[in-house]
Amino acid sequence: MTFDCHDIETMARFWTVALSYDLQEPPEGFSSWADFATNQGIPEELWRVALVDPAGKGPRLFFQPVPEGKKAKNRVHLDINVSQGGGSQWEGRRLALAHADRCVEAR
């Protein structure tokens, strides 16, 4: 899934927490994506971020920068079920609210 966004770092932090994803590892021989991009001559304003599901089941999320801000309603919404295994309705709600708090803190 590819996301066009103005602030890729904030979006990546949020979705890392929201989905329990990891930052995609850089290519072999590079300690970071910044090292890779610099080595390839990619200007910083064109750097991208990708997140992956550590279990290998979910889709890869790719964030690419765009200069313009958001102008319209989002067309895609991801439904995240974080209350599974919560037992009672109230425990599920507590789990969901705690997860929402972690996502807000990640911004």
MMTF fields as JSON, N, C-alpha, C and O atoms, coordinates in Angstrom:
{
  "mmtfVersion": "1.0.0",
  "mmtfProducer": "UNKNOWN",
  "numBonds": 427,
  "numAtoms": 428,
  "numGroups": 107,
  "numChains": 1,
  "numModels": 1,
  "chainsPerModel": [1],
  "groupsPerChain": [107],
  "chainIdList": ["A"],
  "bondAtomList": [4, 2, 8, 6, 12, 10, 16, 14, 20, 18, 24, 22, 28, 26, 32, 30, 36, 34, 40, 38, 44, 42, 48, 46, 52, 50, 56, 54, 60, 58, 64, 62, 68, 66, 72, 70, 76, 74, 80, 78, 84, 82, 88, 86, 92, 90, 96, 94, 100, 98, 104, 102, 108, 106, 112, 110, 116, 114, 120, 118, 124, 122, 128, 126, 132, 130, 136, 134, 140, 138, 144, 142, 148, 146, 152, 150, 156, 154, 160, 158, 164, 162, 168, 166, 172, 170, 176, 174, 180, 178, 184, 182, 188, 186, 192, 190, 196, 194, 200, 198, 204, 202, 208, 206, 212, 210, 216, 214, 220, 218, 224, 222, 228, 226, 232, 230, 236, 234, 240, 238, 244, 242, 248, 246, 252, 250, 256, 254, 260, 258, 264, 262, 268, 266, 272, 270, 276, 274, 280, 278, 284, 282, 288, 286, 292, 290, 296, 294, 300, 298, 304, 302, 308, 306, 312, 310, 316, 314, 320, 318, 324, 322, 328, 326, 332, 330, 336, 334, 340, 338, 344, 342, 348, 346, 352, 350, 356, 354, 360, 358, 364, 362, 368, 366, 372, 370, 376, 374, 380, 378, 384, 382, 388, 386, 392, 390, 396, 394, 400, 398, 404, 402, 408, 406, 412, 410, 416, 414, 420, 418, 424, 422],
  "bondOrderList": [1, 1, 1, 1, 1, 1, 1, 1, 1, 1, 1, 1, 1, 1, 1, 1, 1, 1, 1, 1, 1, 1, 1, 1, 1, 1, 1, 1, 1, 1, 1, 1, 1, 1, 1, 1, 1, 1, 1, 1, 1, 1, 1, 1, 1, 1, 1, 1, 1, 1, 1, 1, 1, 1, 1, 1, 1, 1, 1, 1, 1, 1, 1, 1, 1, 1, 1, 1, 1, 1, 1, 1, 1, 1, 1, 1, 1, 1, 1, 1, 1, 1, 1, 1, 1, 1, 1, 1, 1, 1, 1, 1, 1, 1, 1, 1, 1, 1, 1, 1, 1, 1, 1, 1, 1, 1],
  "groupList": [{"groupName": "MET", "atomNameList": ["N", "CA", "C", "O"], "elementList": ["N", "C", "C", "O"], "formalChargeList": [0, 0, 0, 0], "bondAtomList": [1, 0, 2, 1, 3, 2], "bondOrderList": [1, 1, 2], "singleLetterCode": "M", "chemCompType": "L-PEPTIDE LINKING"}, {"groupName": "THR", "atomNameList": ["N", "CA", "C", "O"], "elementList": ["N", "C", "C", "O"], "formalChargeList": [0, 0, 0, 0], "bondAtomList": [1, 0, 2, 1, 3, 2], "bondOrderList": [1, 1, 2], "singleLetterCode": "T", "chemCompType": "L-PEPTIDE LINKING"}, {"groupName": "PHE", "atomNameList": ["N", "CA", "C", "O"], "elementList": ["N", "C", "C", "O"], "formalChargeList": [0, 0, 0, 0], "bondAtomList": [1, 0, 2, 1, 3, 2], "bondOrderList": [1, 1, 2], "singleLetterCode": "F", "chemCompType": "L-PEPTIDE LINKING"}, {"groupName": "ASP", "atomNameList": ["N", "CA", "C", "O"], "elementList": ["N", "C", "C", "O"], "formalChargeList": [0, 0, 0, 0], "bondAtomList": [1, 0, 2, 1, 3, 2], "bondOrderList": [1, 1, 2], "singleLetterCode": "D", "chemCompType": "L-PEPTIDE LINKING"}, {"groupName": "CYS", "atomNameList": ["N", "CA", "C", "O"], "elementList": ["N", "C", "C", "O"], "formalChargeList": [0, 0, 0, 0], "bondAtomList": [1, 0, 2, 1, 3, 2], "bondOrderList": [1, 1, 2], "singleLetterCode": "C", "chemCompType": "L-PEPTIDE LINKING"}, {"groupName": "HIS", "atomNameList": ["N", "CA", "C", "O"], "elementList": ["N", "C", "C", "O"], "formalChargeList": [0, 0, 0, 0], "bondAtomList": [1, 0, 2, 1, 3, 2], "bondOrderList": [1, 1, 2], "singleLetterCode": "H", "chemCompType": "L-PEPTIDE LINKING"}, {"groupName": "ILE", "atomNameList": ["N", "CA", "C", "O"], "elementList": ["N", "C", "C", "O"], "formalChargeList": [0, 0, 0, 0], "bondAtomList": [1, 0, 2, 1, 3, 2], "bondOrderList": [1, 1, 2], "singleLetterCode": "I", "chemCompType": "L-PEPTIDE LINKING"}, {"groupName": "GLU", "atomNameList": ["N", "CA", "C", "O"], "elementList": ["N", "C", "C", "O"], "formalChargeList": [0, 0, 0, 0], "bondAtomList": [1, 0, 2, 1, 3, 2], "bondOrderList": [1, 1, 2], "singleLetterCode": "E", "chemCompType": "L-PEPTIDE LINKING"}, {"groupName": "ALA", "atomNameList": ["N", "CA", "C", "O"], "elementList": ["N", "C", "C", "O"], "formalChargeList": [0, 0, 0, 0], "bondAtomList": [1, 0, 2, 1, 3, 2], "bondOrderList": [1, 1, 2], "singleLetterCode": "A", "chemCompType": "L-PEPTIDE LINKING"}, {"groupName": "ARG", "atomNameList": ["N", "CA", "C", "O"], "elementList": ["N", "C", "C", "O"], "formalChargeList": [0, 0, 0, 0], "bondAtomList": [1, 0, 2, 1, 3, 2], "bondOrderList": [1, 1, 2], "singleLetterCode": "R", "chemCompType": "L-PEPTIDE LINKING"}, {"groupName": "TRP", "atomNameList": ["N", "CA", "C", "O"], "elementList": ["N", "C", "C", "O"], "formalChargeList": [0, 0, 0, 0], "bondAtomList": [1, 0, 2, 1, 3, 2], "bondOrderList": [1, 1, 2], "singleLetterCode": "W", "chemCompType": "L-PEPTIDE LINKING"}, {"groupName": "VAL", "atomNameList": ["N", "CA", "C", "O"], "elementList": ["N", "C", "C", "O"], "formalChargeList": [0, 0, 0, 0], "bondAtomList": [1, 0, 2, 1, 3, 2], "bondOrderList": [1, 1, 2], "singleLetterCode": "V", "chemCompType": "L-PEPTIDE LINKING"}, {"groupName": "LEU", "atomNameList": ["N", "CA", "C", "O"], "elementList": ["N", "C", "C", "O"], "formalChargeList": [0, 0, 0, 0], "bondAtomList": [1, 0, 2, 1, 3, 2], "bondOrderList": [1, 1, 2], "singleLetterCode": "L", "chemCompType": "L-PEPTIDE LINKING"}, {"groupName": "SER", "atomNameList": ["N", "CA", "C", "O"], "elementList": ["N", "C", "C", "O"], "formalChargeList": [0, 0, 0, 0], "bondAtomList": [1, 0, 2, 1, 3, 2], "bondOrderList": [1, 1, 2], "singleLetterCode": "S", "chemCompType": "L-PEPTIDE LINKING"}, {"groupName": "TYR", "atomNameList": ["N", "CA", "C", "O"], "elementList": ["N", "C", "C", "O"], "formalChargeList": [0, 0, 0, 0], "bondAtomList": [1, 0, 2, 1, 3, 2], "bondOrderList": [1, 1, 2], "singleLetterCode": "Y", "chemCompType": "L-PEPTIDE LINKING"}, {"groupName": "GLN", "atomNameList": ["N", "CA", "C", "O"], "elementList": ["N", "C", "C", "O"], "formalChargeList": [0, 0, 0, 0], "bondAtomList": [1, 0, 2, 1, 3, 2], "bondOrderList": [1, 1, 2], "singleLetterCode": "Q", "chemCompType": "L-PEPTIDE LINKING"}, {"groupName": "PRO", "atomNameList": ["N", "CA", "C", "O"], "elementList": ["N", "C", "C", "O"], "formalChargeList": [0, 0, 0, 0], "bondAtomList": [1, 0, 2, 1, 3, 2], "bondOrderList": [1, 1, 2], "singleLetterCode": "P", "chemCompType": "L-PEPTIDE LINKING"}, {"groupName": "GLY", "atomNameList": ["N", "CA", "C", "O"], "elementList": ["N", "C", "C", "O"], "formalChargeList": [0, 0, 0, 0], "bondAtomList": [1, 0, 2, 1, 3, 2], "bondOrderList": [1, 1, 2], "singleLetterCode": "G", "chemCompType": "PEPTIDE LINKING"}, {"groupName": "ASN", "atomNameList": ["N", "CA", "C", "O"], "elementList": ["N", "C", "C", "O"], "formalChargeList": [0, 0, 0, 0], "bondAtomList": [1, 0, 2, 1, 3, 2], "bondOrderList": [1, 1, 2], "singleLetterCode": "N", "chemCompType": "L-PEPTIDE LINKING"}, {"groupName": "LYS", "atomNameList": ["N", "CA", "C", "O"], "elementList": ["N", "C", "C", "O"], "formalChargeList": [0, 0, 0, 0], "bondAtomList": [1, 0, 2, 1, 3, 2], "bondOrderList": [1, 1, 2], "singleLetterCode": "K", "chemCompType": "L-PEPTIDE LINKING"}],
  "groupTypeList": [0, 1, 2, 3, 4, 5, 3, 6, 7, 1, 0, 8, 9, 2, 10, 1, 11, 8, 12, 13, 14, 3, 12, 15, 7, 16, 16, 7, 17, 2, 13, 13, 10, 8, 3, 2, 8, 1, 18, 15, 17, 6, 16, 7, 7, 12, 10, 9, 11, 8, 12, 11, 3, 16, 8, 17, 19, 17, 16, 9, 12, 2, 2, 15, 16, 11, 16, 7, 17, 19, 19, 8, 19, 18, 9, 11, 5, 12, 3, 6, 18, 11, 13, 15, 17, 17, 17, 13, 15, 10, 7, 17, 9, 9, 12, 8, 12, 8, 5, 8, 3, 9, 4, 11, 7, 8, 9],
  "groupIdList": [1, 2, 3, 4, 5, 6, 7, 8, 9, 10, 11, 12, 13, 14, 15, 16, 17, 18, 19, 20, 21, 22, 23, 24, 25, 26, 27, 28, 29, 30, 31, 32, 33, 34, 35, 36, 37, 38, 39, 40, 41, 42, 43, 44, 45, 46, 47, 48, 49, 50, 51, 52, 53, 54, 55, 56, 57, 58, 59, 60, 61, 62, 63, 64, 65, 66, 67, 68, 69, 70, 71, 72, 73, 74, 75, 76, 77, 78, 79, 80, 81, 82, 83, 84, 85, 86, 87, 88, 89, 90, 91, 92, 93, 94, 95, 96, 97, 98, 99, 100, 101, 102, 103, 104, 105, 106, 107],
  "secStructList": [7, 3, 3, 3, 3, 1, 7, 2, 2, 2, 2, 2, 2, 2, 2, 2, 2, 2, 2, 6, 7, 3, 3, 7, 7, 7, 7, 6, 6, 7, 1, 1, 2, 2, 2, 2, 2, 2, 2, 2, 6, 7, 7, 4, 4, 4, 7, 7, 3, 3, 3, 3, 7, 6, 6, 1, 7, 1, 7, 7, 3, 3, 3, 3, 3, 7, 1, 1, 7, 7, 7, 1, 7, 7, 1, 7, 7, 7, 7, 7, 7, 7, 7, 6, 6, 7, 7, 1, 2, 2, 2, 2, 2, 2, 2, 2, 2, 2, 2, 2, 2, 2, 2, 2, 2, 2, 7],
  "xCoordList": [0.856, 0.0, 0.908, 1.876, 0.59, 1.384, 0.565, -0.598, 1.189, 0.564, 1.349, 2.556, 0.666, 1.251, 1.003, -0.137, 2.046, 1.834, 2.88, 3.956, 2.525, 3.394, 4.491, 5.614, 4.183, 5.136, 5.288, 4.588, 6.208, 6.329, 6.827, 6.451, 7.651, 8.181, 7.084, 7.034, 6.204, 5.092, 4.155, 3.714, 3.845, 2.957, 3.571, 2.87, 4.857, 5.516, 5.513, 5.246, 5.804, 5.764, 4.372, 4.235, 3.329, 1.961, 1.615, 1.125, 1.872, 1.472, 2.343, 1.888, 3.571, 4.401, 3.729, 3.645, 3.252, 2.571, 1.192, 0.829, 0.426, -0.95, -1.024, -1.93, -0.078, -0.132, 0.931, 1.001, 1.759, 2.886, 3.802, 4.253, 4.072, 4.949, 6.375, 6.616, 7.308, 8.713, 9.134, 8.568, 10.117, 10.744, 11.433, 12.143, 11.226, 11.877, 13.39, 13.911, 14.075, 15.539, 16.153, 15.635, 17.252, 17.922, 18.632, 18.823, 19.02, 19.74, 21.021, 21.607, 21.428, 22.653, 23.824, 23.973, 24.644, 25.813, 25.567, 26.492, 24.333, 23.994, 23.388, 22.546, 23.822, 23.323, 21.975, 21.277, 21.605, 20.316, 19.89, 20.679, 18.605, 18.115, 18.74, 18.942, 19.05, 19.712, 21.084, 21.467, 21.828, 23.129, 22.963, 23.73, 21.959, 21.701, 21.354, 21.916, 20.424, 19.989, 21.14, 21.295, 21.936, 23.093, 24.067, 24.578, 24.32, 25.222, 24.722, 25.517, 23.399, 22.802, 22.609, 22.182, 22.922, 22.759, 21.316, 20.967, 20.482, 19.071, 18.944, 19.333, 18.413, 18.266, 17.312, 16.35, 17.578, 16.807, 15.312, 14.5, 14.94, 13.509, 12.789, 11.56, 13.538, 12.928, 13.017, 12.617, 13.537, 13.632, 12.241, 11.304, 12.113, 10.852, 11.008, 12.118, 9.884, 9.887, 8.968, 7.886, 9.409, 8.573, 8.506, 9.498, 7.313, 7.082, 6.64, 5.973, 7.02, 6.652, 6.088, 6.419, 5.233, 4.668, 5.735, 6.205, 6.139, 7.192, 6.787, 7.65, 5.484, 5.012, 4.981, 4.796, 5.163, 5.169, 3.802, 3.706, 2.737, 1.384, 0.696, -0.027, 0.919, 0.247, 0.975, 2.112, 0.322, 0.944, 2.07, 2.09, 2.981, 4.028, 3.384, 2.577, 3.738, 3.245, 4.389, 5.475, 4.153, 5.18, 4.701, 3.612, 5.51, 5.167, 6.096, 7.318, 5.495, 6.297, 5.866, 4.681, 6.842, 6.53, 5.856, 6.154, 4.952, 4.349, 4.404, 4.277, 4.59, 4.757, 3.467, 3.5, 2.346, 1.084, 0.511, 0.78, -0.275, -0.982, -2.235, -2.562, -2.92, -4.161, -5.221, -5.397, -5.935, -6.944, -8.342, -9.318, -8.458, -9.775, -9.855, -8.871, -11.027, -11.266, -10.454, -10.289, -9.943, -9.242, -10.177, -11.357, -9.659, -10.467, -10.311, -11.108, -9.288, -9.048, -8.947, -8.313, -9.58, -9.513, -9.18, -9.821, -8.192, -7.83, -8.557, -8.497, -9.241, -9.964, -9.031, -8.67, -8.645, -7.701, -8.472, -9.079, -8.45, -9.14, -8.114, -7.36, -8.086, -7.116, -7.763, -7.085, -9.052, -9.738, -9.929, -10.56, -9.395, -9.524, -8.851, -7.803, -9.458, -8.873, -9.099, -8.55, -9.91, -10.151, -11.147, -11.355, -11.775, -12.756, -14.062, -14.815, -14.335, -15.589, -15.582, -14.541, -16.779, -16.915, -16.097, -15.46, -16.11, -15.4, -13.897, -13.165, -13.419, -11.988, -11.536, -10.466, -12.34, -12.026, -11.958, -11.084, -12.895, -12.883, -11.632, -11.026, -11.25, -10.044, -8.814, -7.968, -8.722, -7.596, -7.576, -6.521, -8.747, -8.835, -8.437, -7.707, -8.902, -8.559, -7.072, -6.454, -6.497, -5.059, -4.247, -3.238, -4.684, -3.982, -4.105, -3.139, -5.29, -5.492, -4.574, -4.016, -4.406, -3.502, -2.066, -1.364, -1.62, -0.257, -0.083, 0.978, -1.112, -1.04, -0.936, -0.154, -1.714, -1.676, -0.297, 0.247, 0.276, 1.607, 2.681, 3.697, 2.48, 3.478, 3.617, 4.62, 2.612, 2.672, 3.823, 4.068],
  "yCoordList": [-1.159, 0.0, 1.23, 1.301, 2.174, 3.396, 4.576, 4.74, 5.392, 6.589, 7.809, 7.896, 8.746, 10.047, 10.91, 11.027, 11.51, 12.313, 13.417, 13.345, 14.42, 15.586, 15.319, 15.798, 14.564, 14.295, 12.778, 12.152, 12.202, 10.745, 10.199, 9.089, 10.935, 10.429, 10.292, 9.295, 11.293, 11.218, 10.088, 9.334, 9.959, 8.89, 7.519, 6.612, 7.365, 6.081, 5.755, 4.615, 6.734, 6.489, 6.039, 5.078, 6.739, 6.399, 4.968, 4.185, 4.632, 3.313, 2.195, 1.054, 2.49, 1.49, 1.064, -0.126, 2.043, 1.749, 1.146, 0.147, 1.744, 1.302, -0.158, -0.881, -0.597, -1.951, -2.895, -4.061, -2.384, -3.174, -3.632, -4.777, -2.735, -3.003, -2.574, -1.915, -2.959, -2.577, -1.771, -1.921, -0.928, -0.235, -1.286, -2.146, -1.221, -2.184, -2.028, -0.913, -3.138, -3.124, -2.565, -2.811, -1.817, -1.304, -2.441, -3.522, -2.195, -3.223, -3.655, -2.899, -4.872, -5.402, -4.468, -3.944, -4.272, -3.411, -1.981, -1.169, -1.656, -0.307, -0.381, -1.236, 0.528, 0.518, 1.211, 1.023, 2.014, 2.717, 3.067, 3.006, 3.438, 3.894, 5.228, 5.509, 6.058, 7.33, 7.083, 7.766, 6.108, 5.756, 5.28, 5.666, 4.44, 3.94, 5.085, 5.182, 5.95, 7.05, 7.999, 8.448, 8.296, 9.174, 8.538, 9.206, 7.242, 6.521, 6.525, 6.566, 6.484, 6.449, 7.841, 7.968, 8.892, 10.257, 10.738, 11.648, 10.145, 10.539, 11.745, 11.654, 12.872, 14.049, 13.754, 13.004, 14.338, 14.059, 14.302, 13.586, 15.278, 15.562, 14.455, 14.456, 13.523, 12.407, 11.078, 10.039, 11.104, 9.876, 9.368, 10.151, 8.069, 7.409, 6.525, 6.298, 6.037, 5.134, 3.958, 4.135, 2.756, 1.565, 0.814, 0.694, 0.311, -0.492, -1.879, -2.05, -2.871, -4.246, -4.933, -4.589, -5.903, -6.728, -7.717, -8.509, -7.698, -8.626, -10.091, -10.963, -10.37, -11.747, -12.137, -13.309, -11.158, -11.437, -11.695, -12.221, -11.334, -11.609, -10.38, -10.487, -9.233, -8.02, -7.347, -7.698, -6.383, -5.695, -4.756, -4.267, -4.522, -3.529, -2.156, -1.95, -1.216, 0.154, 1.033, 1.002, 1.814, 2.66, 4.106, 4.42, 4.98, 6.391, 7.218, 7.159, 7.991, 8.843, 10.292, 10.585, 11.194, 12.604, 13.269, 12.977, 14.157, 15.038, 16.454, 16.64, 17.441, 18.808, 19.435, 20.269, 19.037, 19.669, 19.019, 17.854, 19.791, 19.268, 18.53, 18.478, 17.969, 17.237, 18.208, 19.282, 17.825, 18.715, 18.116, 18.837, 16.824, 16.181, 15.086, 14.764, 14.535, 13.446, 12.218, 11.934, 11.486, 10.231, 9.259, 9.176, 8.527, 7.575, 6.144, 5.269, 5.908, 4.587, 4.709, 5.625, 3.776, 3.735, 2.312, 1.369, 2.146, 0.817, 0.545, 1.348, -0.587, -0.989, -1.868, -2.968, -1.378, -2.094, -2.66, -1.908, -3.973, -4.622, -4.922, -5.89, -4.091, -4.263, -4.777, -4.936, -5.035, -5.474, -6.985, -7.49, -7.714, -9.177, -9.745, -9.264, -10.756, -11.401, -10.617, -10.95, -9.571, -8.744, -9.33, -8.777, -10.44, -11.042, -10.277, -10.39, -9.509, -8.768, -7.563, -7.132, -7.04, -5.836, -4.699, -3.944, -4.571, -3.453, -3.631, -2.651, -4.877, -5.121, -4.833, -4.263, -5.221, -4.907, -3.414, -2.925, -2.685, -1.219, -0.626, 0.298, -1.161, -0.676, -0.898, -0.013, -2.09, -2.377, -1.415, -0.907, -1.169, -0.269, 1.156, 1.812, 1.637, 3.001, 3.121, 4.14, 2.101, 2.13, 2.148, 2.847, 1.384, 1.37, 2.732, 3.229, 3.326, 4.66, 5.672, 6.532, 5.593, 6.511, 6.344, 7.336, 5.097, 4.862, 5.438, 5.973, 5.334, 5.874, 7.4, 7.985, 8.037, 9.505, 9.942, 10.928, 9.229, 9.567, 9.419, 10.113, 8.537, 8.284, 9.43, 9.521, 10.317, 11.419, 12.255, 13.251],
  "zCoordList": [0.0, 0.0, 0.0, 0.758, -0.84, -0.936, -0.453, -0.821, 0.374, 0.901, 0.439, 0.662, -0.201, -0.501, 0.732, 1.182, 1.279, 2.48, 2.571, 1.977, 3.325, 3.481, 4.514, 4.354, 5.565, 6.642, 6.799, 7.596, 6.03, 6.02, 7.351, 7.73, 8.062, 9.327, 10.377, 11.098, 10.466, 11.418, 11.04, 11.908, 9.767, 9.317, 9.616, 10.067, 9.371, 9.623, 11.12, 11.5, 11.962, 13.414, 13.847, 14.605, 13.363, 13.726, 13.316, 14.13, 12.05, 11.554, 12.118, 12.203, 12.502, 13.174, 14.473, 14.778, 15.233, 16.501, 16.249, 16.87, 15.345, 15.108, 14.676, 15.09, 13.845, 13.296, 13.865, 13.478, 14.786, 15.319, 14.191, 14.172, 13.259, 12.131, 12.473, 13.485, 11.615, 11.739, 10.52, 9.437, 10.705, 9.587, 8.728, 9.248, 7.418, 6.527, 6.63, 6.635, 6.711, 6.811, 5.528, 4.439, 5.647, 4.444, 3.706, 4.262, 2.463, 1.699, 2.417, 3.192, 2.141, 2.745, 2.469, 1.365, 3.48, 3.344, 3.793, 3.794, 4.175, 4.628, 6.021, 6.297, 6.904, 8.282, 8.42, 9.416, 7.423, 7.463, 6.046, 5.103, 5.92, 4.619, 4.246, 3.065, 5.245, 4.962, 4.343, 3.394, 4.875, 4.29, 2.847, 1.966, 2.617, 1.273, 0.319, -0.772, 0.739, -0.128, -0.439, -1.574, 0.562, 0.353, -0.633, -1.532, -0.457, -1.347, -2.785, -3.724, -2.959, -4.286, -4.886, -6.033, -4.11, -4.602, -4.603, -5.356, -3.777, -3.713, -2.791, -1.626, -3.267, -2.408, -1.25, -1.411, -0.1, 1.108, 0.923, 1.508, 0.137, -0.053, -0.828, -0.908, -1.392, -2.119, -1.358, -1.885, -0.127, 0.649, 0.967, 1.123, 1.062, 1.355, 2.594, 3.077, 3.091, 4.248, 3.934, 3.374, 4.3, 4.139, 5.459, 6.178, 5.762, 6.959, 6.539, 5.519, 7.339, 7.036, 8.275, 9.41, 8.023, 9.077, 9.522, 8.705, 10.807, 11.233, 11.092, 10.997, 11.079, 10.888, 9.416, 9.089, 8.521, 7.088, 6.49, 5.381, 7.203, 6.71, 6.116, 5.125, 6.715, 6.272, 5.123, 4.809, 4.499, 3.363, 3.799, 4.928, 2.902, 3.103, 2.941, 2.034, 3.817, 3.705, 3.243, 3.822, 2.205, 1.61, 1.659, 1.177, 2.237, 2.38, 1.506, 1.642, 0.606, -0.268, -0.093, 0.066, -0.125, 0.119, -1.073, -2.232, -0.752, -1.748, -1.187, 0.023, -2.033, -1.531, -1.01, -0.105, -1.573, -1.186, 0.073, 0.369, 0.797, 1.95, 1.52, 0.334, 2.472, 2.199, 1.718, 2.293, 0.648, 0.068, 0.071, -0.14, 0.303, 0.24, 1.294, 1.96, 1.422, 2.358, 1.958, 0.772, 2.963, 2.681, 1.986, 2.326, 1.02, 0.278, 0.803, 0.465, 1.625, 2.175, 3.69, 4.213, 4.38, 5.837, 6.241, 5.777, 7.092, 7.561, 8.871, 9.802, 8.939, 10.134, 10.964, 10.545, 12.139, 12.992, 14.178, 14.941, 14.336, 15.451, 16.539, 16.438, 17.58, 18.66, 19.936, 20.951, 19.9, 21.119, 21.174, 22.102, 20.198, 20.203, 21.447, 21.877, 22.008, 23.181, 24.454, 25.504, 24.362, 25.533, 26.496, 27.576, 26.138, 27.039, 26.991, 26.024, 28.014, 28.096, 27.164, 26.668, 26.946, 26.117, 26.713, 25.98, 28.023, 28.671, 28.601, 28.458, 28.699, 28.567, 27.132, 26.922, 26.156, 24.761, 24.528, 23.812, 25.14, 25.016, 25.661, 25.119, 26.814, 27.492, 26.607, 26.479, 25.996, 25.095, 23.909, 23.531, 23.326, 22.17, 22.553, 21.809, 23.692, 24.13, 24.454, 24.144, 25.068, 25.365, 24.075, 23.984, 23.079, 21.788, 21.098, 20.52, 21.161, 20.577, 21.24, 20.558, 22.543, 23.253, 22.764, 22.566, 22.565, 22.068, 20.668, 20.345, 19.84, 18.474, 18.505, 17.756, 19.36, 19.465, 19.96, 19.462, 20.928, 21.434, 20.364, 20.416, 19.402, 18.357, 17.376, 16.669, 17.321, 16.368, 16.682, 16.0]
}
